[in-house]
Amino acid sequence: MFDLILPLFSIILVFIFFVILLWRKLKQNLFVELGIIYLGFVVLYTLIPGLGLLYAEYSADINVGMLLEYIDASKADLAFHLWRHFLFAITFAGSYYYFRTNNRIVSTRLNDSSPITIYFLIFLIAFSIAILFLLSAPVNGYLEHYTRYDHLPTSLRKIVSFVIRFKMGFYTILLTILFSNYKQYKLFVFFVVASLCITETIYSHGSRIYSLIILLQCFFLYNYFVKAVTLKFVIVTSLSLMTLYSAIEIIRLQDVETVDVQDSISETGIGIPAELGAVYVPSFQLYNDRNKNTLPPKDWQMFFYDFISPFTFNSDTRWNPMYWYGVNYYPLSEVPPFTIGPIAESAIWGGEVDLFFRGIINGLFFAFIVKWFILRREKFWAVTIYVYCFSFSIITIKYSIFFYLTPLVKELIPTVFITMFIIFLVRGKRDRGTRLLQPVVVNNEIE
């Protein structure tokens, strides 16, 4: 019990001290701070698996037997791996705090709130969703959602890939514009957010990640443009979401076609919902094999995948660490059942020393994003990019430190350019109309 409690207690202390020190440094609403939300997820993805192990130790109903049998490890190894999570958390926190300047994140009003721009964004989103449903094969289960476009010819699959990416970019832009004019669109914001979350959940047959990203965007935008929420609200909302998402997972698991290794592991108490074990389980498995010198062979290009991915199609998975993991550990699974985050990647390459430097680089990178945003916060596109980075921080802990590069290049930046072009056209038309209504002076007389 002590071996499990001590790393969990330590990582909670790291988060508490990080919040206190950052508050003293900035004296601002910390709910808009990228480092806070990210470290909070790191703690959550550590605490829940740790509590699952702790509960399994003293419960006759839930045990870690299935995980131990499948991965061939001891309970001491499971407990020790929590210290690797702690190492990543404390190095990130120290680096972020050190490189984070004293400049505060102060809200500024965006210039454009034209209804025409909003209507056009809604049209693009609705059109994108319609295309995705029309081109999709019948989907009867969660796993089939990931292969629903495999029947299409290559050209159409590329188009679908663009539509999927642009759709999320337009989500972010639309929400940014609506929240920047919250008083004007208060009721409409609620309708849009509810519609997007429900649509994403139904479309994915129970995947919760994109609905959570939408809600994280709303969380930042409300704190930034409207008012700061209370800690009590955050706690109650978080518990409610965990309950709701657990219920969605239970419903999803009723479909026998979704039962796979990940679902089996979730039943051991390592992660309920299984999403919260998605960082611990693969990273532990890889470190366990690393210590036994049984890691599968790998290509050196895989180390640089974050910098290769923005310029390749998703179908090119040669150097994708997640697919390398899926092929070597779950060859019978149609899609990789787990993602590969910074902790897991460190096991593939340099071990704990690698993990130490990944935490430092992650903190430096995120501090740079905040500084970049503060210097440009009056720009519509800068707010949108920061909102995007803020909400997708949960993906970073599951994928990689420089994960942002791919969706920013493929997803957000193109949609921002499209929206700015729309705004330019709307403003041009509005300015021409204004000039036509202005009085004209001819021979000192107003006509």
N, C-alpha and C positions, 0 to 999 in steps of 0.2 A: 504494500500500500504506500509506503514512504517513497519508493522508487517512482511511483506514478504521480503522487501528489506534489513532490518537490519541483519537478520541471513545470507542472501546470501552475503552481503557485508563483514560480519565478517569472514565467512569461506574463502573467497577469500584473505582477509588480512592474515589469518593464513597460507595459502599456500605461499603467497609472502614472509612473514617473515621467514618461514621455508626454502625456497629456498635460501634467502640471508644469513641466519645464517649457513646453511650447506655449502654454497660456501665459506664463510670465514673460516670455520673449515677445509675443505678438499682441496680447491683450485684444483678441478679436473672437468672433464666433468661430469655434474650431470645427463646426460641422461642415464648413466649406473647404476645409483643409484636406488636400489629397493624401498626405501622409497619415492623417488620423484614420480616415476611412479604410485605407489599405492595411495599416497595422492592425486595425480592428478585425479585418477578415483573416489576417494571419493568425491572430489569437483564436478566433472562432474555429478555424480549420485545425487548430491544435487542441483546443479545449474539448470539443465534442468527441473526437476519437479517444482522447485521454480519459474522459469521463465514461465513455463506453467500455474501455479496458478496465477501469476501476469498478464499474458496476458488474462487469462480467466476472470479476474476481470473487464476488460475494453473492452472486445470484445463481440459483439452480436452473433458472429458465434460459439465461443467455450466457454463453461462454465463447471463448476464442478458439475452441477446438478446431472448427472448420478452417479458420485462417491459418492456424499453426500447422494443420495437416497439409494444407495446400502450399504454403510457402516454406514449410520446414524450418521453423525458427522457435526460439525459446521465449517465454514470457519476459525474461530479463531484457532480451533484445528489443521486444516491443516497447518496453518502458524506456530504454535508453534512447530510442529513436526520437522521443519527445524532446530530448536535449538538442537534437539537430534543428528542430523547429525553433527552439529557444535561441540557438546561435544565429539563425537567420533573422529572427525578430530583433535581437539586441543590436546586431550590426547594422541593420536597416535603420533602426531608430536613432542610433548614434550618428550615422552618416547624414540622414535627413536633417536632424537637428543642427548639425554642424554647418551644413551647406545652405540651409534655409536662411535667407536674409530676414531682416527685421521688417521689411515692407509688408503692410497688411493688405488683405483682400477686401477691397471696398467696392460696393455695388455701384454700377453706372447704368443709366437708362439707355437702351438701344434706340437708334434713330428711326428705324423702319418698323411700322406695325400695320402696313397696308392690308386691308382685308383681301385684296386681290392676290397678294403673295401667299397668304394663308390658304385661300381657296385652291390656289394652284398646287401648293404642297400637298393638300388633302387629296386632290385629284391624282397626283403622282403616286401617293401611297396606295390609294384604292386601286389604281390601275396595276400597280406592282403586285398587290395581293391577288387580284383577279387572274393575272398571268400565271402566278405560281400555282393556284388551285386548278386552273384549266389545263396546264401542262403536266400536272402530277398524275402518276399512276395511282390506283386505289391503294389506300394505306389502312391496314387493319391493326397495326401495333406500333409501339414506340420505335423499335429498331428499323421497321420499314420506312419510317419517316426519313432516315438518313440515306435510303436507297431509292427514294420515290421518283427520281429523275434519271435513273440508270438506263431506262428503256429508250430515252431520247437520243437522236443522232448528236454527234459531237458539237455541231454548230449551235443547236438549240440548248444543249447543256451549258455552253459558254454564256449564252444569253441569260439563262436562268441564274447562273453564278453572278453575273452583273446585277441582275434585278434583286437578288437576295441581299447583296452588299449595299446597293444604293438605297434599298428600303430602310435599313437601319440608320443610314446617314440622314435620310429625310425625316425619320422619327425625331432624331436629336435636334435638327434645325427647327422643326415645327414646334416642339415643346419649348425650345429656347425663346422663340418669338412670342408664343402664347404667355409664358410666365413673365416675360419682360413687360407685358401689359396685362398683368393678372387681374386688376380691378375691372378691366373692360371685358375680359374673357373668362371670368372666374368659373361660371357654370359650364362653359364649353370645355375648359381644361379638364374638369372632372370627367365629362363624357368622353373626350378623346383618350385620356389615360386608361379609363376602364375598357374602352373598345380595343385599344392596342394590346393591352395585357390579355384580354380574353381571346382575341384573334391569334396571338402568338402561342398561347397555351393549347388552343384547339388545333391549330395548324401543325404543331410539333407533337401532338398526341401525348402531352404531359411533360414536355421539357420546360423547366422553370427558369432557365438562365436568362433568356431575353426579356421575360416579364420582370425579372428582378433588376435587370439593367435599366429598363424603362422607369421603374420605381426609384432607383438610385438617381437617375437624372432628375426626376421630379423632386427628390429630397434635396439635392443641391440647389436647384433652381428656386425652390420655395425659400430656402434659407438665404439665398443670395438676393433675390428680387423682392421678396415679400417680407418675411421676418424670421428671426431665429426660433427654431422649435426648442422645446424643453427636453431635458434628459429623460424625464418620466415618459414623455411621448415617444422618444426613440426606443426605450426599453419595452414599453407596451406594444408598440408597432412591430418591433423585431420578434417578440415572442408570438405575436399573432401571425406574422408571416411564416415563421417556422412551423407553426401548427397547420396553417393552410397548405404549405408546400409539402409537409409530411402526408397530409390527407391526399393531395394530388398524387404523390408517389404510391401510396397504398392502392389507390384506384388504378394507377398505371400497372401495378404489379399483378392485378387481377387478370391481365392478359398473359396467357401462358407463353406467348411468343417473346415476351420481354424478359423472361427468366434467363439469366446468364451468370457469369462468374461474379460480376459486380453486385447483382441482387443477392447472391448467396452470401457474399461477404457482408452485406448490409445486415443480414439476419444474425450475424455473430455478435452484434453489439458494437462493432467498430464504427459504424456511422449510421445513425437514424435521424434524418434522412441520409441516404447513401451519398448524396452530394457532399456532405461535410466530411466524408472520409476520402474524397477524391484527391486530396493532397497527401494525406498520411499513407494510404495503402500502397500506391505505386512507388513513392519515394522509399518507403521501408523495404519493399520487395527488392528494389534495385540496390540499396545499400547492403541488404542481406547477401545478395549475390556478389557484390563487390568484395565484401569481406571474405567470401569463399573463393574468390578469383574465378567465378563462373559467369561473368557478364558476357553476353553474346558479342560477336565482333561488330564493329561500327565503322562507318566512313568518316574521315576527318571533316568533310564538308558539313556534316550534321551539326558541328559546333557553331557554324556560322549561319544556321538556317534562318534566324531572324532577319538577317541582312539579304538573304537570297529570296525569301518568300514574297516580299513586295513586288517582285518582278517576274513571278511565275504564276501559272494557274494552279488552282487548288488540286487539280487532278494529278499534278506532279508531286508525288509523295516520296521520292527517292531519299531525300535527306531530312524528312520530317521526323523528329524524335518520337512523336506520338505514334506514328505508324510503325516505326522501328520497334517500339515497345509492343504494339499490338501484334505484329507479325511474329515476334520472338517469344511472347509470353501467352498470347491468346490467339493462336493461328486459326482456330475454328470460328472466331467471332467475325461477323460481317464488317463491323466497324470497331476501332479500338475502344474497349470498355472504360478506359481511364485516360485522362490527359496527363501530360508531363510538365510539371512546374519547375521553378528554380531549384528547389530542394532535390527533386528527382534527377534533374540534369546534372547537379553537382556530383551525384553518385556515379553517373556515367563517365565523368571526366576526372576531376581532381579530388573528390572526396570532401572532407570537412574543411580543408584549406580552400578549396574551390568555393565551397558554400560561404565561407567567411568573406571572400572578396565579392561574391555575387550580392550579398547583403549590402556591402558598402557601395557597390556600383548602382544597385537598385535605389538606395537612398539618395545618392548624388543625382541620378537621372530624374527622379520624381521632384527633387528640390529645384532642379533646372526647369522642369515643366511649370511649376508654380511661379518662379521668377519670370519666366517668359510670358505667362498669362498676365501677371500684375502690370507689366510694362505696356500691355496692349488691351487692357480690359474694357476700354471704351469701344473696341471694334467688335462688330457682330460675329465675325468669323473666329476671333480669338476666344470669345465666350463659348461658342459652340464647340471648339476644339477642347477647351478645358472641361466642359460638361461631359464630353465624350470620354476623355481620359479619366475623369473622376468616376464615372459609372463603370467603365471597363477595367478598373483597377482589380476587380474581383477575378477577371480573366488572367491577369498577370500572375497571380499566385498559383493559378492552375496551369499556365502555359510557360511563359518565360519572361525575363526581365524586359527585353525589347520587343515584346509582343505587339505593342502599340504601332510599330512601324508599318506592319501589314495592313491593318484596318484603316489607318489614317491615309495611306497612299491609295488603297483600293476602294475604300468605302466613303470616308468622310470628305476628304479634299475634293474629289470630283463633284459630290453633291453640293458642297459649299459654293464651288464655282458656278454650278447651274443656278443655285438660289440667288447668288449675287448678280448674275446676268438678268434674272427675272426682276430683281429689285431695281436694277439699272433701267430696264424697260419701263417699269411702273413709274419710277421717278421722272423719267423723260417725258412720258405721256402727261403726268400730273403737272410738270413744269410748263409744258406747251399749253396746257389748258389754262394755267394761271396767267401766262403771258397774253393769251387771247382775251381774257377778262379785264386786263389792265386798261385804263383810259389812255388814249393816244393824243398827244399835243400837236396841233397843226396851226401854225401862224399864231402862236400864243393863245389858242383857244382849245378847250378840251372837247374832243368828240367822243 
